[in-house]
């Protein structure tokens, strides 16, 4: 409970006296100017008004800068009493305050899962997707966050002609542990060879944040899969065993989820 502090009677009388003096002086000045105007000395009255206005501006400026420069100093001088230290009772711990602060997302990888004919386990690709024996694809991201919460992800896939093929929203509960987030369905290609040479774009958003936006190219020839948490260049060193093992575990978890949910398939040509 808080109580308002009322001003003392002496302070109130002082304020009332100042107001009365100010109004009296203003009334006398207005009466003086009126007399000058009525006696035909309008220019003289105008001069007095300008001088009074100029003086008022000077007083106002002095007051403003005085408060700005010396206000804190005078406040310290007028301060009474001694500061009281905080008393924290260990027997009654204070409740931790709640903060609505988004810990943010950390992107670890982004690429495409490629399913081949006769194979159940997909192969991870990043910027080049081979069409040889390709049956279906599935864009993905690997993300984590500093605090446990639910995120909404908007996957948008665009073809080589900048035509949006699909837009799908996915909801996931994330923690500090990396998690693979991918479409809940596979995109099947009836004629994968016709995609060779095309560059498609994948954009993943979470709210107003663009998690990733990259292009991948359909290529023909030897399978050039890259397994790791970062998509290295062609001349980079092989991924670390820990990175490869982590991504493989994430893919295994996604496959188990597919079995439980009976993941559907959508034909690319029908998009």
Secondary structure as GFF3:
##gff-version 3
##sequence-region A 1 271
A	DSSP	alpha_helix	9	38	.	.	.	ID=ss1
A	DSSP	alpha_helix	42	78	.	.	.	ID=ss2
A	DSSP	beta_strand	105	116	.	.	.	ID=ss3
A	DSSP	beta_strand	123	125	.	.	.	ID=ss4
A	DSSP	beta_strand	128	130	.	.	.	ID=ss5
A	DSSP	beta_strand	134	145	.	.	.	ID=ss6
A	DSSP	beta_strand	149	158	.	.	.	ID=ss7
A	DSSP	beta_strand	164	174	.	.	.	ID=ss8
A	DSSP	beta_strand	179	182	.	.	.	ID=ss9
A	DSSP	beta_strand	185	188	.	.	.	ID=ss10
A	DSSP	three_ten_helix	192	195	.	.	.	ID=ss11
A	DSSP	beta_strand	199	206	.	.	.	ID=ss12
A	DSSP	beta_strand	209	219	.	.	.	ID=ss13
A	DSSP	alpha_helix	241	261	.	.	.	ID=ss14
A	DSSP	beta_strand	264	267	.	.	.	ID=ss15
A	DSSP	three_ten_helix	268	270	.	.	.	ID=ss16
###
